[in-house]
Amino acid sequence: MTLKARVEAAQWVVTCQTEETPRGFMCSIGLEHPNVEGGRFAHRFKHASTYVSESDAMLAGLREGLMWIGLKTSKTIAV
């Protein structure tokens, strides 16, 4: 089974999707938010950890994506 999730606000979107691997479950994370030129910035990456349960992978992916958005909106990181 594959779990998918989407969390969005007026200015940003975080999406996650789990996938099963031989070592367990991983989560692919997608982020979108405005960029400085007035367009949209999109970034996709896989969570670094593998989890025994699919729900744990999903929660970790959402947590990572939301932390990334928090760092971007607070201007702590610039990518």
PDB file of N, CA, C and O in Angstrom:
ATOM      1  N   MET A   1       0.850  -1.177   0.000  1.00  0.00           N
ATOM      2  CA  MET A   1       0.000   0.000   0.000  1.00  0.00           C
ATOM      3  C   MET A   1       0.893   1.237   0.000  1.00  0.00           C
ATOM      4  O   MET A   1       1.971   1.228   0.594  1.00  0.00           O
ATOM      5  N   THR A   2       0.450   2.286  -0.657  1.00  0.00           N
ATOM      6  CA  THR A   2       1.163   3.561  -0.666  1.00  0.00           C
ATOM      7  C   THR A   2       0.299   4.610   0.011  1.00  0.00           C
ATOM      8  O   THR A   2      -0.871   4.776  -0.333  1.00  0.00           O
ATOM      9  N   LEU A   3       0.877   5.316   0.975  1.00  0.00           N
ATOM     10  CA  LEU A   3       0.175   6.415   1.619  1.00  0.00           C
ATOM     11  C   LEU A   3       0.596   7.720   0.964  1.00  0.00           C
ATOM     12  O   LEU A   3       1.761   7.897   0.609  1.00  0.00           O
ATOM     13  N   LYS A   4      -0.358   8.633   0.804  1.00  0.00           N
ATOM     14  CA  LYS A   4      -0.083   9.962   0.264  1.00  0.00           C
ATOM     15  C   LYS A   4      -0.713  10.983   1.192  1.00  0.00           C
ATOM     16  O   LYS A   4      -1.779  10.747   1.760  1.00  0.00           O
ATOM     17  N   ALA A   5      -0.040  12.130   1.343  1.00  0.00           N
ATOM     18  CA  ALA A   5      -0.576  13.197   2.179  1.00  0.00           C
ATOM     19  C   ALA A   5      -0.233  14.538   1.560  1.00  0.00           C
ATOM     20  O   ALA A   5       0.745  14.669   0.823  1.00  0.00           O
ATOM     21  N   ARG A   6      -1.051  15.532   1.869  1.00  0.00           N
ATOM     22  CA  ARG A   6      -0.835  16.889   1.365  1.00  0.00           C
ATOM     23  C   ARG A   6      -1.247  17.860   2.462  1.00  0.00           C
ATOM     24  O   ARG A   6      -2.351  17.772   3.000  1.00  0.00           O
ATOM     25  N   VAL A   7      -0.356  18.782   2.787  1.00  0.00           N
ATOM     26  CA  VAL A   7      -0.640  19.838   3.749  1.00  0.00           C
ATOM     27  C   VAL A   7      -0.380  21.144   3.020  1.00  0.00           C
ATOM     28  O   VAL A   7       0.678  21.327   2.418  1.00  0.00           O
ATOM     29  N   GLU A   8      -1.347  22.054   3.075  1.00  0.00           N
ATOM     30  CA  GLU A   8      -1.149  23.302   2.354  1.00  0.00           C
ATOM     31  C   GLU A   8      -1.682  24.492   3.126  1.00  0.00           C
ATOM     32  O   GLU A   8      -2.597  24.377   3.941  1.00  0.00           O
ATOM     33  N   ALA A   9      -1.089  25.621   2.849  1.00  0.00           N
ATOM     34  CA  ALA A   9      -1.527  26.908   3.377  1.00  0.00           C
ATOM     35  C   ALA A   9      -1.625  27.849   2.183  1.00  0.00           C
ATOM     36  O   ALA A   9      -1.463  27.420   1.040  1.00  0.00           O
ATOM     37  N   ALA A  10      -1.883  29.102   2.432  1.00  0.00           N
ATOM     38  CA  ALA A  10      -2.053  30.059   1.337  1.00  0.00           C
ATOM     39  C   ALA A  10      -0.799  30.179   0.474  1.00  0.00           C
ATOM     40  O   ALA A  10      -0.910  30.366  -0.738  1.00  0.00           O
ATOM     41  N   GLN A  11       0.387  30.077   1.066  1.00  0.00           N
ATOM     42  CA  GLN A  11       1.626  30.331   0.343  1.00  0.00           C
ATOM     43  C   GLN A  11       2.473  29.095   0.056  1.00  0.00           C
ATOM     44  O   GLN A  11       3.425  29.191  -0.719  1.00  0.00           O
ATOM     45  N   TRP A  12       2.170  27.944   0.644  1.00  0.00           N
ATOM     46  CA  TRP A  12       3.037  26.781   0.466  1.00  0.00           C
ATOM     47  C   TRP A  12       2.251  25.471   0.457  1.00  0.00           C
ATOM     48  O   TRP A  12       1.100  25.407   0.888  1.00  0.00           O
ATOM     49  N   VAL A  13       2.910  24.433  -0.047  1.00  0.00           N
ATOM     50  CA  VAL A  13       2.331  23.083  -0.097  1.00  0.00           C
ATOM     51  C   VAL A  13       3.428  22.077   0.248  1.00  0.00           C
ATOM     52  O   VAL A  13       4.550  22.184  -0.249  1.00  0.00           O
ATOM     53  N   VAL A  14       3.108  21.108   1.092  1.00  0.00           N
ATOM     54  CA  VAL A  14       4.001  19.980   1.395  1.00  0.00           C
ATOM     55  C   VAL A  14       3.249  18.707   1.007  1.00  0.00           C
ATOM     56  O   VAL A  14       2.123  18.489   1.456  1.00  0.00           O
ATOM     57  N   THR A  15       3.871  17.861   0.170  1.00  0.00           N
ATOM     58  CA  THR A  15       3.277  16.580  -0.191  1.00  0.00           C
ATOM     59  C   THR A  15       4.231  15.462   0.206  1.00  0.00           C
ATOM     60  O   THR A  15       5.449  15.644   0.199  1.00  0.00           O
ATOM     61  N   CYS A  16       3.681  14.317   0.547  1.00  0.00           N
ATOM     62  CA  CYS A  16       4.480  13.149   0.913  1.00  0.00           C
ATOM     63  C   CYS A  16       3.857  11.901   0.305  1.00  0.00           C
ATOM     64  O   CYS A  16       2.639  11.798   0.156  1.00  0.00           O
ATOM     65  N   GLN A  17       4.722  10.961  -0.039  1.00  0.00           N
ATOM     66  CA  GLN A  17       4.264   9.675  -0.551  1.00  0.00           C
ATOM     67  C   GLN A  17       5.238   8.602  -0.080  1.00  0.00           C
ATOM     68  O   GLN A  17       6.452   8.743  -0.224  1.00  0.00           O
ATOM     69  N   THR A  18       4.695   7.534   0.480  1.00  0.00           N
ATOM     70  CA  THR A  18       5.547   6.448   0.957  1.00  0.00           C
ATOM     71  C   THR A  18       5.837   5.464  -0.165  1.00  0.00           C
ATOM     72  O   THR A  18       5.100   5.371  -1.146  1.00  0.00           O
ATOM     73  N   GLU A  19       6.918   4.742   0.006  1.00  0.00           N
ATOM     74  CA  GLU A  19       7.237   3.636  -0.900  1.00  0.00           C
ATOM     75  C   GLU A  19       7.941   2.552  -0.108  1.00  0.00           C
ATOM     76  O   GLU A  19       8.716   2.833   0.806  1.00  0.00           O
ATOM     77  N   GLU A  20       7.662   1.315  -0.471  1.00  0.00           N
ATOM     78  CA  GLU A  20       8.270   0.182   0.219  1.00  0.00           C
ATOM     79  C   GLU A  20       9.605  -0.149  -0.436  1.00  0.00           C
ATOM     80  O   GLU A  20       9.715  -0.184  -1.662  1.00  0.00           O
ATOM     81  N   THR A  21      10.612  -0.390   0.388  1.00  0.00           N
ATOM     82  CA  THR A  21      11.938  -0.796  -0.078  1.00  0.00           C
ATOM     83  C   THR A  21      12.285  -2.112   0.609  1.00  0.00           C
ATOM     84  O   THR A  21      11.580  -2.519   1.533  1.00  0.00           O
ATOM     85  N   PRO A  22      13.340  -2.780   0.190  1.00  0.00           N
ATOM     86  CA  PRO A  22      13.726  -4.022   0.873  1.00  0.00           C
ATOM     87  C   PRO A  22      14.056  -3.823   2.361  1.00  0.00           C
ATOM     88  O   PRO A  22      13.961  -4.766   3.147  1.00  0.00           O
ATOM     89  N   ARG A  23      14.445  -2.594   2.750  1.00  0.00           N
ATOM     90  CA  ARG A  23      14.802  -2.311   4.144  1.00  0.00           C
ATOM     91  C   ARG A  23      13.646  -1.777   4.973  1.00  0.00           C
ATOM     92  O   ARG A  23      13.779  -1.635   6.188  1.00  0.00           O
ATOM     93  N   GLY A  24      12.510  -1.477   4.342  1.00  0.00           N
ATOM     94  CA  GLY A  24      11.374  -0.904   5.059  1.00  0.00           C
ATOM     95  C   GLY A  24      10.680   0.143   4.207  1.00  0.00           C
ATOM     96  O   GLY A  24      10.646   0.027   2.982  1.00  0.00           O
ATOM     97  N   PHE A  25      10.126   1.162   4.846  1.00  0.00           N
ATOM     98  CA  PHE A  25       9.386   2.202   4.133  1.00  0.00           C
ATOM     99  C   PHE A  25      10.151   3.517   4.144  1.00  0.00           C
ATOM    100  O   PHE A  25      10.742   3.905   5.152  1.00  0.00           O
ATOM    101  N   MET A  26      10.127   4.189   3.005  1.00  0.00           N
ATOM    102  CA  MET A  26      10.723   5.522   2.865  1.00  0.00           C
ATOM    103  C   MET A  26       9.627   6.490   2.449  1.00  0.00           C
ATOM    104  O   MET A  26       8.537   6.070   2.058  1.00  0.00           O
ATOM    105  N   CYS A  27       9.911   7.777   2.532  1.00  0.00           N
ATOM    106  CA  CYS A  27       8.943   8.794   2.162  1.00  0.00           C
ATOM    107  C   CYS A  27       9.593   9.800   1.214  1.00  0.00           C
ATOM    108  O   CYS A  27      10.671  10.323   1.495  1.00  0.00           O
ATOM    109  N   SER A  28       8.933  10.064   0.097  1.00  0.00           N
ATOM    110  CA  SER A  28       9.345  11.127  -0.816  1.00  0.00           C
ATOM    111  C   SER A  28       8.577  12.377  -0.425  1.00  0.00           C
ATOM    112  O   SER A  28       7.371  12.323  -0.185  1.00  0.00           O
ATOM    113  N   ILE A  29       9.279  13.505  -0.362  1.00  0.00           N
ATOM    114  CA  ILE A  29       8.700  14.756   0.115  1.00  0.00           C
ATOM    115  C   ILE A  29       8.775  15.790  -1.005  1.00  0.00           C
ATOM    116  O   ILE A  29       9.796  15.907  -1.683  1.00  0.00           O
ATOM    117  N   GLY A  30       7.707  16.527  -1.190  1.00  0.00           N
ATOM    118  CA  GLY A  30       7.666  17.604  -2.171  1.00  0.00           C
ATOM    119  C   GLY A  30       7.271  18.905  -1.496  1.00  0.00           C
ATOM    120  O   GLY A  30       6.403  18.925  -0.624  1.00  0.00           O
ATOM    121  N   LEU A  31       7.918  19.997  -1.906  1.00  0.00           N
ATOM    122  CA  LEU A  31       7.641  21.316  -1.340  1.00  0.00           C
ATOM    123  C   LEU A  31       7.415  22.309  -2.466  1.00  0.00           C
ATOM    124  O   LEU A  31       8.075  22.237  -3.502  1.00  0.00           O
ATOM    125  N   GLU A  32       6.496  23.223  -2.272  1.00  0.00           N
ATOM    126  CA  GLU A  32       6.292  24.333  -3.201  1.00  0.00           C
ATOM    127  C   GLU A  32       5.987  25.577  -2.400  1.00  0.00           C
ATOM    128  O   GLU A  32       5.215  25.542  -1.442  1.00  0.00           O
ATOM    129  N   HIS A  33       6.605  26.686  -2.803  1.00  0.00           N
ATOM    130  CA  HIS A  33       6.335  27.978  -2.178  1.00  0.00           C
ATOM    131  C   HIS A  33       6.786  29.078  -3.135  1.00  0.00           C
ATOM    132  O   HIS A  33       7.505  28.793  -4.093  1.00  0.00           O
ATOM    133  N   PRO A  34       6.385  30.321  -2.901  1.00  0.00           N
ATOM    134  CA  PRO A  34       6.799  31.405  -3.799  1.00  0.00           C
ATOM    135  C   PRO A  34       8.314  31.607  -3.761  1.00  0.00           C
ATOM    136  O   PRO A  34       8.945  31.407  -2.724  1.00  0.00           O
ATOM    137  N   ASN A  35       8.888  32.002  -4.887  1.00  0.00           N
ATOM    138  CA  ASN A  35      10.307  32.361  -4.887  1.00  0.00           C
ATOM    139  C   ASN A  35      10.455  33.879  -4.980  1.00  0.00           C
ATOM    140  O   ASN A  35       9.460  34.592  -5.120  1.00  0.00           O
ATOM    141  N   VAL A  36      11.670  34.368  -4.905  1.00  0.00           N
ATOM    142  CA  VAL A  36      11.895  35.815  -4.868  1.00  0.00           C
ATOM    143  C   VAL A  36      11.537  36.500  -6.180  1.00  0.00           C
ATOM    144  O   VAL A  36      11.269  37.702  -6.183  1.00  0.00           O
ATOM    145  N   GLU A  37      11.525  35.773  -7.295  1.00  0.00           N
ATOM    146  CA  GLU A  37      11.171  36.359  -8.585  1.00  0.00           C
ATOM    147  C   GLU A  37       9.660  36.430  -8.799  1.00  0.00           C
ATOM    148  O   GLU A  37       9.213  36.919  -9.837  1.00  0.00           O
ATOM    149  N   GLY A  38       8.877  35.962  -7.854  1.00  0.00           N
ATOM    150  CA  GLY A  38       7.427  35.984  -7.982  1.00  0.00           C
ATOM    151  C   GLY A  38       6.837  34.701  -8.545  1.00  0.00           C
ATOM    152  O   GLY A  38       5.617  34.586  -8.664  1.00  0.00           O
ATOM    153  N   GLY A  39       7.676  33.739  -8.891  1.00  0.00           N
ATOM    154  CA  GLY A  39       7.206  32.448  -9.385  1.00  0.00           C
ATOM    155  C   GLY A  39       7.040  31.458  -8.246  1.00  0.00           C
ATOM    156  O   GLY A  39       6.843  31.844  -7.094  1.00  0.00           O
ATOM    157  N   ARG A  40       7.122  30.179  -8.581  1.00  0.00           N
ATOM    158  CA  ARG A  40       7.011  29.117  -7.584  1.00  0.00           C
ATOM    159  C   ARG A  40       8.302  28.325  -7.535  1.00  0.00           C
ATOM    160  O   ARG A  40       8.875  27.991  -8.573  1.00  0.00           O
ATOM    161  N   PHE A  41       8.761  28.024  -6.325  1.00  0.00           N
ATOM    162  CA  PHE A  41       9.914  27.173  -6.091  1.00  0.00           C
ATOM    163  C   PHE A  41       9.391  25.790  -5.749  1.00  0.00           C
ATOM    164  O   PHE A  41       8.536  25.650  -4.874  1.00  0.00           O
ATOM    165  N   ALA A  42       9.892  24.767  -6.427  1.00  0.00           N
ATOM    166  CA  ALA A  42       9.501  23.380  -6.138  1.00  0.00           C
ATOM    167  C   ALA A  42      10.746  22.567  -5.840  1.00  0.00           C
ATOM    168  O   ALA A  42      11.755  22.689  -6.535  1.00  0.00           O
ATOM    169  N   HIS A  43      10.678  21.750  -4.822  1.00  0.00           N
ATOM    170  CA  HIS A  43      11.820  20.929  -4.406  1.00  0.00           C
ATOM    171  C   HIS A  43      11.293  19.553  -4.020  1.00  0.00           C
ATOM    172  O   HIS A  43      10.310  19.447  -3.287  1.00  0.00           O
ATOM    173  N   ARG A  44      11.935  18.511  -4.504  1.00  0.00           N
ATOM    174  CA  ARG A  44      11.549  17.131  -4.188  1.00  0.00           C
ATOM    175  C   ARG A  44      12.767  16.394  -3.634  1.00  0.00           C
ATOM    176  O   ARG A  44      13.874  16.535  -4.155  1.00  0.00           O
ATOM    177  N   PHE A  45      12.561  15.611  -2.578  1.00  0.00           N
ATOM    178  CA  PHE A  45      13.656  14.836  -2.002  1.00  0.00           C
ATOM    179  C   PHE A  45      13.096  13.656  -1.226  1.00  0.00           C
ATOM    180  O   PHE A  45      11.909  13.621  -0.900  1.00  0.00           O
ATOM    181  N   LYS A  46      13.960  12.691  -0.931  1.00  0.00           N
ATOM    182  CA  LYS A  46      13.565  11.526  -0.126  1.00  0.00           C
ATOM    183  C   LYS A  46      14.083  11.716   1.286  1.00  0.00           C
ATOM    184  O   LYS A  46      15.183  12.227   1.499  1.00  0.00           O
ATOM    185  N   HIS A  47      13.277  11.299   2.241  1.00  0.00           N
ATOM    186  CA  HIS A  47      13.691  11.342   3.641  1.00  0.00           C
ATOM    187  C   HIS A  47      14.883  10.407   3.805  1.00  0.00           C
ATOM    188  O   HIS A  47      14.932   9.346   3.183  1.00  0.00           O
ATOM    189  N   ALA A  48      15.821  10.788   4.621  1.00  0.00           N
ATOM    190  CA  ALA A  48      17.070  10.035   4.770  1.00  0.00           C
ATOM    191  C   ALA A  48      16.900   8.708   5.508  1.00  0.00           C
ATOM    192  O   ALA A  48      17.748   7.825   5.380  1.00  0.00           O
ATOM    193  N   SER A  49      15.842   8.553   6.262  1.00  0.00           N
ATOM    194  CA  SER A  49      15.663   7.346   7.084  1.00  0.00           C
ATOM    195  C   SER A  49      14.671   6.378   6.467  1.00  0.00           C
ATOM    196  O   SER A  49      13.830   6.756   5.650  1.00  0.00           O
ATOM    197  N   THR A  50      14.785   5.128   6.871  1.00  0.00           N
ATOM    198  CA  THR A  50      13.840   4.073   6.500  1.00  0.00           C
ATOM    199  C   THR A  50      13.127   3.631   7.776  1.00  0.00           C
ATOM    200  O   THR A  50      13.735   3.571   8.844  1.00  0.00           O
ATOM    201  N   TYR A  51      11.833   3.323   7.659  1.00  0.00           N
ATOM    202  CA  TYR A  51      11.017   3.006   8.826  1.00  0.00           C
ATOM    203  C   TYR A  51      10.361   1.639   8.677  1.00  0.00           C
ATOM    204  O   TYR A  51      10.112   1.175   7.565  1.00  0.00           O
ATOM    205  N   VAL A  52      10.088   1.005   9.805  1.00  0.00           N
ATOM    206  CA  VAL A  52       9.443  -0.308   9.815  1.00  0.00           C
ATOM    207  C   VAL A  52       7.986  -0.184   9.385  1.00  0.00           C
ATOM    208  O   VAL A  52       7.484  -1.037   8.653  1.00  0.00           O
ATOM    209  N   SER A  53       7.304   0.863   9.830  1.00  0.00           N
ATOM    210  CA  SER A  53       5.891   1.026   9.477  1.00  0.00           C
ATOM    211  C   SER A  53       5.713   2.166   8.476  1.00  0.00           C
ATOM    212  O   SER A  53       6.446   3.154   8.486  1.00  0.00           O
ATOM    213  N   GLU A  54       4.729   1.994   7.629  1.00  0.00           N
ATOM    214  CA  GLU A  54       4.430   3.001   6.611  1.00  0.00           C
ATOM    215  C   GLU A  54       3.937   4.305   7.243  1.00  0.00           C
ATOM    216  O   GLU A  54       4.259   5.393   6.767  1.00  0.00           O
ATOM    217  N   SER A  55       3.162   4.186   8.305  1.00  0.00           N
ATOM    218  CA  SER A  55       2.661   5.395   8.966  1.00  0.00           C
ATOM    219  C   SER A  55       3.793   6.188   9.609  1.00  0.00           C
ATOM    220  O   SER A  55       3.762   7.419   9.594  1.00  0.00           O
ATOM    221  N   ASP A  56       4.795   5.511  10.173  1.00  0.00           N
ATOM    222  CA  ASP A  56       5.953   6.211  10.740  1.00  0.00           C
ATOM    223  C   ASP A  56       6.727   6.955   9.648  1.00  0.00           C
ATOM    224  O   ASP A  56       7.185   8.077   9.863  1.00  0.00           O
ATOM    225  N   ALA A  57       6.871   6.328   8.479  1.00  0.00           N
ATOM    226  CA  ALA A  57       7.556   6.975   7.359  1.00  0.00           C
ATOM    227  C   ALA A  57       6.796   8.218   6.919  1.00  0.00           C
ATOM    228  O   ALA A  57       7.404   9.253   6.645  1.00  0.00           O
ATOM    229  N   MET A  58       5.472   8.125   6.849  1.00  0.00           N
ATOM    230  CA  MET A  58       4.653   9.264   6.436  1.00  0.00           C
ATOM    231  C   MET A  58       4.756  10.410   7.427  1.00  0.00           C
ATOM    232  O   MET A  58       4.944  11.560   7.029  1.00  0.00           O
ATOM    233  N   LEU A  59       4.635  10.110   8.709  1.00  0.00           N
ATOM    234  CA  LEU A  59       4.724  11.161   9.723  1.00  0.00           C
ATOM    235  C   LEU A  59       6.097  11.831   9.725  1.00  0.00           C
ATOM    236  O   LEU A  59       6.190  13.049   9.876  1.00  0.00           O
ATOM    237  N   ALA A  60       7.159  11.047   9.557  1.00  0.00           N
ATOM    238  CA  ALA A  60       8.507  11.613   9.505  1.00  0.00           C
ATOM    239  C   ALA A  60       8.667  12.500   8.270  1.00  0.00           C
ATOM    240  O   ALA A  60       9.291  13.559   8.347  1.00  0.00           O
ATOM    241  N   GLY A  61       8.111  12.080   7.137  1.00  0.00           N
ATOM    242  CA  GLY A  61       8.187  12.882   5.925  1.00  0.00           C
ATOM    243  C   GLY A  61       7.439  14.195   6.052  1.00  0.00           C
ATOM    244  O   GLY A  61       7.948  15.242   5.652  1.00  0.00           O
ATOM    245  N   LEU A  62       6.241  14.152   6.602  1.00  0.00           N
ATOM    246  CA  LEU A  62       5.482  15.386   6.817  1.00  0.00           C
ATOM    247  C   LEU A  62       6.199  16.317   7.783  1.00  0.00           C
ATOM    248  O   LEU A  62       6.267  17.526   7.561  1.00  0.00           O
ATOM    249  N   ARG A  63       6.735  15.743   8.859  1.00  0.00           N
ATOM    250  CA  ARG A  63       7.471  16.546   9.839  1.00  0.00           C
ATOM    251  C   ARG A  63       8.666  17.237   9.181  1.00  0.00           C
ATOM    252  O   ARG A  63       8.898  18.426   9.399  1.00  0.00           O
ATOM    253  N   GLU A  64       9.425  16.487   8.373  1.00  0.00           N
ATOM    254  CA  GLU A  64      10.593  17.039   7.685  1.00  0.00           C
ATOM    255  C   GLU A  64      10.192  18.149   6.712  1.00  0.00           C
ATOM    256  O   GLU A  64      10.834  19.198   6.660  1.00  0.00           O
ATOM    257  N   GLY A  65       9.136  17.916   5.948  1.00  0.00           N
ATOM    258  CA  GLY A  65       8.676  18.927   5.004  1.00  0.00           C
ATOM    259  C   GLY A  65       8.206  20.195   5.685  1.00  0.00           C
ATOM    260  O   GLY A  65       8.518  21.295   5.230  1.00  0.00           O
ATOM    261  N   LEU A  66       7.460  20.058   6.768  1.00  0.00           N
ATOM    262  CA  LEU A  66       6.976  21.222   7.497  1.00  0.00           C
ATOM    263  C   LEU A  66       8.114  21.975   8.181  1.00  0.00           C
ATOM    264  O   LEU A  66       8.082  23.203   8.263  1.00  0.00           O
ATOM    265  N   MET A  67       9.120  21.247   8.674  1.00  0.00           N
ATOM    266  CA  MET A  67      10.290  21.917   9.257  1.00  0.00           C
ATOM    267  C   MET A  67      11.021  22.720   8.176  1.00  0.00           C
ATOM    268  O   MET A  67      11.464  23.840   8.428  1.00  0.00           O
ATOM    269  N   TRP A  68      11.145  22.155   6.986  1.00  0.00           N
ATOM    270  CA  TRP A  68      11.824  22.824   5.875  1.00  0.00           C
ATOM    271  C   TRP A  68      11.086  24.115   5.523  1.00  0.00           C
ATOM    272  O   TRP A  68      11.712  25.159   5.339  1.00  0.00           O
ATOM    273  N   ILE A  69       9.752  24.045   5.430  1.00  0.00           N
ATOM    274  CA  ILE A  69       8.945  25.239   5.149  1.00  0.00           C
ATOM    275  C   ILE A  69       9.138  26.280   6.248  1.00  0.00           C
ATOM    276  O   ILE A  69       9.266  27.469   5.957  1.00  0.00           O
ATOM    277  N   GLY A  70       9.161  25.847   7.503  1.00  0.00           N
ATOM    278  CA  GLY A  70       9.387  26.774   8.615  1.00  0.00           C
ATOM    279  C   GLY A  70      10.717  27.485   8.509  1.00  0.00           C
ATOM    280  O   GLY A  70      10.804  28.686   8.765  1.00  0.00           O
ATOM    281  N   LEU A  71      11.763  26.750   8.131  1.00  0.00           N
ATOM    282  CA  LEU A  71      13.087  27.370   7.974  1.00  0.00           C
ATOM    283  C   LEU A  71      13.108  28.343   6.798  1.00  0.00           C
ATOM    284  O   LEU A  71      13.751  29.389   6.879  1.00  0.00           O
ATOM    285  N   LYS A  72      12.420  28.018   5.716  1.00  0.00           N
ATOM    286  CA  LYS A  72      12.358  28.907   4.561  1.00  0.00           C
ATOM    287  C   LYS A  72      11.565  30.172   4.880  1.00  0.00           C
ATOM    288  O   LYS A  72      12.017  31.274   4.569  1.00  0.00           O
ATOM    289  N   THR A  73      10.398  30.032   5.492  1.00  0.00           N
ATOM    290  CA  THR A  73       9.566  31.204   5.754  1.00  0.00           C
ATOM    291  C   THR A  73      10.170  32.126   6.815  1.00  0.00           C
ATOM    292  O   THR A  73       9.900  33.327   6.822  1.00  0.00           O
ATOM    293  N   SER A  74      10.981  31.569   7.703  1.00  0.00           N
ATOM    294  CA  SER A  74      11.660  32.405   8.694  1.00  0.00           C
ATOM    295  C   SER A  74      12.972  32.981   8.157  1.00  0.00           C
ATOM    296  O   SER A  74      13.678  33.711   8.853  1.00  0.00           O
ATOM    297  N   LYS A  75      13.286  32.629   6.882  1.00  0.00           N
ATOM    298  CA  LYS A  75      14.499  33.089   6.208  1.00  0.00           C
ATOM    299  C   LYS A  75      15.773  32.585   6.897  1.00  0.00           C
ATOM    300  O   LYS A  75      16.826  33.218   6.812  1.00  0.00           O
ATOM    301  N   THR A  76      15.663  31.430   7.587  1.00  0.00           N
ATOM    302  CA  THR A  76      16.832  30.807   8.211  1.00  0.00           C
ATOM    303  C   THR A  76      17.699  30.157   7.133  1.00  0.00           C
ATOM    304  O   THR A  76      18.926  30.168   7.231  1.00  0.00           O
ATOM    305  N   ILE A  77      17.066  29.594   6.110  1.00  0.00           N
ATOM    306  CA  ILE A  77      17.803  29.021   4.972  1.00  0.00           C
ATOM    307  C   ILE A  77      17.332  29.707   3.693  1.00  0.00           C
ATOM    308  O   ILE A  77      16.205  30.194   3.606  1.00  0.00           O
ATOM    309  N   ALA A  78      18.212  29.732   2.715  1.00  0.00           N
ATOM    310  CA  ALA A  78      17.875  30.284   1.396  1.00  0.00           C
ATOM    311  C   ALA A  78      18.353  29.301   0.340  1.00  0.00           C
ATOM    312  O   ALA A  78      19.553  29.092   0.164  1.00  0.00           O
ATOM    313  N   VAL A  79      17.403  28.705  -0.355  1.00  0.00           N
ATOM    314  CA  VAL A  79      17.754  27.741  -1.410  1.00  0.00           C
ATOM    315  C   VAL A  79      17.130  28.234  -2.688  1.00  0.00           C
ATOM    316  O   VAL A  79      17.277  27.599  -3.732  1.00  0.00           O
TER     317      VAL A  79
END
